[in-house]
Amino acid sequence: MKEIQTVGIVGLGALGVIFAHQLTQGAGFEQVKVLADTQRTARYEKEGIFLNGERCAFHYADTAAQTEPLDLLLFAVKFGALESAIEECRHLVGPDTTIISALNGISSEQVLSDAFGKEKIVWCVAQKMSAVKEGNRATCPVFGELALGVPAGQDDSRLRALTAFFDRVHFPYSLPQNIQVHMWSKLLCNTGCNQSAMVFQCGYRNLQIPGPARDAMLGAMQEVVQVANAEGVPLSEKDVQEWDSIIQTFPGDGEPSMRQDGKAHRKSEVELFAGTIRRLAAKHGIPVPVNDWLYQQVQEMESRY
């Protein structure tokens, strides 16, 4: 594998801003491009993007105008925008391009594999960050890291090239022993944390203290454990406890992404969370009443937008 030099970032939500900031600082302005269409690029350049109160010096680039394949392509869009983002960036993927996705859930790696070939995809989980974005201003007191890996039996040359690049630019990452189990573990966290915050219209504080929001969060997580086990993924109560411990470290006034979606009247990623768990639970005949209830509540909320 060739050494990674050039980077493209697709999606400038809270996580996209964090990644663009960290990679631009480490790899340099010319090497890291924030990809968007002409209209968005012009708006970004005019209005600016701010992180923790400071204007970001990003290299905004019109996706369609780019001609050379990139060494690394990072998708940080919402799942509903992934298919269109793939088509917009298809010409930027060459034989040596490595692709990672910071999307929630357990579906985006398969979608990207179908589009570009599984050998180009390094599996990825964005974790341990607490980020909020309103308009063109993102706030993130905790930047977190990317957990990386490839499925057992897949060539790891792209993973090694990626970690060498991240080491060189001082980008934080971890290497879980089993990336599939780790992705399911993060799904467990999001299914409980994100959905409960949206339904109970609260930030992390109400998920940290006794009450109905916390009860729903833990109940939804425990249902994910049951479904994961039925799928052959060895999650346990220990995973629930570990993610609960991480959530306890987040600022009480911080908010998961689905809570931000609810406040902005945007369609949420409920299908990636309760939707996924309910479909797999039905396959195995497992009752998931907490996820059923959260799913129904989100559907009702979104129907009123």
PyMOL commands that set and color helices and strands:
alter all, ss='L'
color gray80, all
select helices_A, chain A and resi 14-27+29-31+38-47+63-65+79-92+108-116+118-120+157-169+179-199+204-208+212-230+237-248+257-264+271-284+289-303
alter helices_A, ss='H'
color red, helices_A
select strands_A, chain A and resi 7-10+32-36+50-51+54-55+59-62+70-75+93-101+123-127+130-134+137-142+145-149+173-174
alter strands_A, ss='S'
color yellow, strands_A
deselect
rebuild
show_as cartoon
